[in-house]
Amino acid sequence: MLDLLWVVAGVLLLLWVIGLSVSVNFGALIHLLLVLALATILVRIILGRRAL
């Protein structure tokens, strides 16, 4: 399950970088998804589950 989280975070990071160069509206959506992914990772760390 941890590997899946890394894959999702990587895909979101890639889309975020693409979004920065494509469009303002698309970029805003990618920024929101990136923030959600980072929040998910932080919650997993704070709750004491396996560290990344």
SULGI-V33368 format. One record per residue. RES is the residue in one letter. SS is DSSP state (a for helix, b for strand, c for the rest). PSI is psi in whole degrees, -180 to 180 (NA if undefined). NEAR is the number of other C-alpha atoms within 10 Angstrom. Layout:
BEGIN
RES | SS | PSI | NEAR
RES | SS | PSI | NEAR
END
This chain:
BEGIN
M | c | -33 | 6
L | a | -38 | 9
D | a | -38 | 9
L | a | -39 | 9
L | a | -41 | 14
W | a | -39 | 14
V | a | -45 | 12
V | a | -44 | 13
A | a | -39 | 19
G | a | -43 | 14
V | a | -43 | 13
L | a | -38 | 21
L | a | -43 | 17
L | a | -46 | 13
L | a | -34 | 18
W | a | -45 | 21
V | a | -42 | 14
I | a | -41 | 14
G | a | -30 | 18
L | a | -29 | 15
S | a | -9 | 10
V | a | -60 | 11
S | c | 152 | 10
V | a | -44 | 11
N | a | -45 | 10
F | a | -39 | 15
G | a | -37 | 18
A | a | -40 | 14
L | a | -44 | 13
I | a | -39 | 21
H | a | -42 | 18
L | a | -45 | 12
L | a | -37 | 17
L | a | -42 | 21
V | a | -41 | 12
L | a | -40 | 14
A | a | -43 | 19
L | a | -38 | 13
A | a | -40 | 12
T | a | -44 | 14
I | a | -43 | 16
L | a | -40 | 14
V | a | -42 | 12
R | a | -40 | 14
I | a | -45 | 13
I | a | -37 | 10
L | c | -7 | 9
G | c | 13 | 9
R | c | 178 | 9
R | c | 130 | 8
A | c | 150 | 11
L | c | NA | 11
END
